[in-house]
Amino acid sequence: MAEAYIVAAARTAGGRKGGRLAGWHPADLAAKVLDELVDRTKVDPALVEDVIMGCVMQVGEQSNNVARNAIMASKLPESVPGTSIDRQCGSSQQALHFAAQAVMSGTMDVVIAAGVESMTRVPMGLSSQLPAKNGFGNYKSPGIEKRYPNIVFSQFTGAEMMAEKYGLSKDDLDEYSFQSHQRAIAATQAGHFKKEIVPLEIVRADGSKDTHHIDEGIRFDATLEGIKGVKLIAENGKLTAASASQICDGASGVMVVNERGLKQLGVKPLARIHHMTMTGGDPVIMLDAPLHATKKALDKAGMTIDDIDLFEVNEAFASVPTGWLKTTGADPARLNVNGGAIALGHPLGGSGTKLMTTLVHALHQRGKRYGLQTMCEGGGMANVTIVERL
């Protein structure tokens, strides 16, 4: 079987809800990333055989196959097809898995895996707000209700359940959240994100123009005391808005090729896909699937947690990476070294390839070899991807 290589990885800087990227249509936002991947590799755009794009809220401006719409807004030719997939928050990480599997099988040689979410223009939960007779939303069938009676699946509830299950205090969650901002600030000030971010032109309310190239969600004035003072989401709970991921607008993508693709493009690979795992778990607690998926992936890859140099575990809520650390025994200094979604934002379907972009660039910046990425997903699922820097 052929190998799968990442030859380019890019992302937009995140935009807050109603913030600097609010004026960008999601198809245009994703198109800028597609163009950047083509520019970085100097590939003939016609050589791209497919675009697989993660997107969770596939309604409104993100409906009608946003992947194909992004292609039509980009410099890619009409001959390039595209498909949009929904694996909840892991959508674009799954896009990467599908792209890697395509080139490893030899059925394709050059594929772009990407993701996009404009949470300003297509709000979270919009796709499930259609009229429903049972009052649970249109996704909950009688069969689901029979298996999980009277349960409303909630990530907020799952995050609180994780904090309780893994013995995490509110102080643990607040301190981790403060660290996320500190690391994101340090990475930004050191210029660690410059090679991965696609600068975007924005128009201010007064008509003046600016360049968006710094993640808008970072609170450069964050203090631990301020984070600890944020109101609880649920009475008697442990989580607050400060210990949850930020609503975010953004897009990201990676170009994936096999050996034939490398020869066609004439480029050097950034990383090799070393292993891919997918698993499902309890859909009620929902968010601890990455903990079990990480062990499964390492066992299948014949590796230990200490073999991995850097980790990207999506910070959907602070209880996810802290619970993951407690269970895996991983070195905290290797986790989310440039901050995570609590500081940088979580653009749902765009987060998978966003995290991979940051991971690949961080491996190169630090001269490290192996990186592991995982994230919790609605319905109790998780993807794990292990890459090797080349």
N, C-alpha and C positions, 0 to 999 in steps of 0.2 A: 504494500500500500504506500502511496506517495505521502510525503510530509506536507504539513500546512505551515506557511510562514506569514508573519505580519510584516509588510514592507512600508506601511505608512499608517499613522494614527493621529487623529486631530479631533479637536472639540471646540465649541464656542465657550466663551466665559459665561457662566450662569447669570441669568437675569431674575431679579425678584418679581413676584406677582405684581403686575401693573407697573413694572419698572422699565429699565432701559431697553429691553427687547420686546416690549409690549406692541410695538409697531410692526414687528416682523411676522409675516404669515409663516406658519410652520413649514410649509413646502419650500418657501424661499430660504428659511433658516437651514433646513437640511441640505438644500441645494448648494449652499456655500461650503458646507463640509465636503460634499461630493467633489466639488470643484477643487478644493484644497488638496484632497487625496490625489487627484489627477495631476495637479501642478507639482506636488512634492515628488512624485514618481516619474513625471514627464512621460507618462504612458500615453499611447494612442488611445483616446477615450473609447474607440470602437472595440478595443480588446477586452473591455469589461463585459463579462457575460451575464451578470445578474447583480441586482442590488436587493439585499434582504434587510428590511428596516423594521425595527421594533417601535411600536407605538401603542399605548394602552387605551387612551380615549379616542377611538376611531369613529368619531362623529364630527359634525360641523366641518370646520376647516381641516380636520384631520381624517375625513371620511374619503370614500371613493379611492382607496389604495393610495395613501399618502406617499408611499415609496415611488410609485410611478409618477405622481404629481411632482415630487422633488426632482426626478430625472428630467421631466419636461421643463422645469425651471432652471436646470443646470446646463453645463456645457457638454454633457453626455449626449450622444446621438440617439435618435428615436429607436434605433435597433436594440438598445439596452433595455431589457425588461426589469420589472421590480415587483416585489411582493411585500406586504405589510403583515407582521405577526404580533401576537399578543401572548406573552408569557408573564403578564403583569409586570412587576418592577424589573424582572429579569429579561424583558423582551429583547433588548439589543444584545445582551450576553448570549441569549439563545440564537439570535441572528448570527453571531460570531460562530457558534457551534455548527449551525447549518452551513455557513460559508466554508468552514474548515472541512466538514464532512464532504462537501461538494468537490473541493479540490483534492482531498485525500483519495476520493473514489476515482478521480481522473475524468469524471464527466464534465468538469469545468476546470479552467486553469487560473482565472482571475475573477474574483468576486469581492464586492464591497459589502461589508456588514455595517449597519448604521442604526441610529435611533434618533427620535425627535419627540419632544413634547412641549407644547406651548400651554402651560397651565394657567396662563392669563386668559388666553383666547378660547381655550377648550378646558373648562374647569374640571378638576378631579371629581369623579363620580357622575359626570354628566351622562355617560352611556348607560347607567343603571337607573336613571331617573325617569324612565318611561312608565306609563300607567301599568299597574299590575293588580290583578284581582286579589292575590293572597296577601298583599301589603308588604311583602318582603323584597320587592324588586323583581324585575323580569327574569333574573338568572336563577332564582330558587324554584326548582320544579317540585312536584309532589313526591318524586322519588328521593330528592335531597331532604325534603321535610320529613319523610318517613325515617331516613337514616340518622338525621340530626334534628330531632323535633324541638321546635320552639327556640332554635339558636339563630341569632343574628350574627353572622360572621363579621368581626370587627378587628382591624389591625390595632386600633387603640387598646381594645381589650386584650388582644394577644400580647402586646408590648408590656402591659401591666402584669399579665400572667407570667411572662418571662422573668420580670424583675422579682416576682414572688418565688418562682420555681428555682431560680439560681441564686437566691439570697442576696439580691442587690439592693442597697439602700438608696434613698434619694440623693444623699451626698455622693455616692459612687457615680450616679448618673449625671449629676451636675458637674462634678469634677472632670468626668470624661468629656462632657460637652464643652467645657472651658478649654480643655486641651485641644479639641478639634479646631477651635478658633485660633488658638495660639500657633498650632502647626500650619494652618492655612495662611495666617499672617506671615509667618517666617518664610514659607515657601514662596509667597507672592513677593515679599521684599527681596528675597534672594534671586528672583527671576527664574525659579524652577519651572513655572508654568509657561514661560514664553514660547518654548519650542512646540508646545502642544496646542496652544490656543490660536484660533482663527480670528483675527481682528475684524470687527463688523462696524460699518458706518451706521450711526443712528442720528435721528433728527429730534432735537429737543422741542419742548412745547413752544418756545419762542421762535422756532424755525432755524436756529443755529445747528450746526452739525458737530458731531464728536465721534470718537472711535471707542467702541466697547471692547476692552481687552482684559479687564480685571473682574473676577467673580464678585457680583454685586451683593451676595449674601453675607460675605465676611464682615463681622463686626469688629472693626479695628480698635474700638474702644471697649471691648468686652471685658468684664471683670467677673471673678468668681462670685462675688457678693451680689452683683446684678443678676446673674444667672440663677442663683439660689432664691432670689426674690420674686421670680416669675410665678404667676398663679398656676396651680395644679389644673391639669386637664379634667381629672375626675376627682371628686371628693374622696378623701382617704387614699388617694393614689400616690404615685411617686414621680410620674412624668409630667413635664410641662412643655409648652411650645419651645422652650430653649433647649430641651433635651430630645427634640424630635427633628427630623429632616425638614428643610425649608422647601416650600412650594417654589418651583423654579421653571424658567423657560430655558431651553437649550437643545443643542443637537451635537452629535458626535459620530465618529465612524472610523473604521480600520479597513485597509485593503489587504485581502488574504489571497495568497497564491501558492501553487505547488512548484516543483522543480522546473517544469516546462514554463510556468509563468515567470519564474525568475529569469530564465533565458530570454523569453520574449521581451520582458521589461528592461533587462540589463541593469537591475538594481541589486543592492545588498539588503538582505533581510534584517529587520530589527529584532525579531524574536521568532521562535518556533513554538507552535502549539504542542505541548508535551503530553497533556492529558485533559479529557473532558468527562465530567460526570453530571448526571441529572437525577434528582430524587424527589419523592413526595413524602409528606408527613402529615401530622395531625392538623386538619384545617381550622381547628378551633383556636389553639394557641398560635398556630399559623407561622409564627416568625422564627421558630427555633430549628427549622429544617437545615439551615446552613451548618449548624453544629454537627448534625449527623452526616450531612453530605460531605463535609470536610474529611471526616474519618474514612468514609467510604472511598473518596477519591484518593487519599494517601495510600490506603491499603491496596487499591487496584493499581496504583502507579508504583508500588513497591518503595514508597518513601515514608519518612517520618516528618513530624511537624518541624523538627530542627533542620531538615534539609532545605526548607523554604526560607529565602532571604527577606522577602517583603510580602506583605499581605494587604489586600484591599477587601474589606468587609463592609458592605454598604451600611451607612449609619441611618437606617430608616427611623430607628429610635435608639437612644443610647443603650437600652437594655439588650440590643442585638449584639453589637461588638463586645460589650462587657461580658455578656453571658457566653459568647463564643470564646473569649480569652480564658474565662474561668474553666470552661469545659475542655478546651484543647491544650491548655498549658503553653500556648505560644508566647513568645517574647513580646511584651507590649511595645517595646521600642521598634519593632518591625511592622507594626500594624498602622495602616492609614498615616504614613509618615508625613504626608503633605496636607493632613486634615481630611475631613470627609463631608458627607451630605449635611451634617448639622451646621457646618459653616459654609460649605460651597453650594449647597442646594441639591435637590433630587428631582431631576426632570423625568421621572417615571420611565417611560420607554426609551429615553435617551441615556439612562444611567449606566447600562451595561457596558457599552463601548466607551463611555466617558471614563469609567473606572479603569478599563483596560488601557486606554490611552495614557492615563496618569501612571499606571503601573509600569508599562513598558518604558516610558520616559524616565521614571524614577530608577528603574533597574540600570539604565544607561548612566544616569547622573551619578549613581553611587557605586557603579562597577560591580553590581551583584548579578548572580546567575539565575536563580529561580524565583518566580512570583506566583502567588495563588490569589485568585479572585473568587468571591462568592457573595451572594445576596439573597435575602429573604424575598419571597414572592407570594402574592395573594393566593389563597387556596392551600397554603402549606407546602410550597415547593421551593427548591433551591438548585441553582446551577453552580458548578465549581469548574474553573478553568485554571490549569497550571501551564505557565509559559516559561521558556528558557531564553534568556537574553543571548543574542548572537552578535 
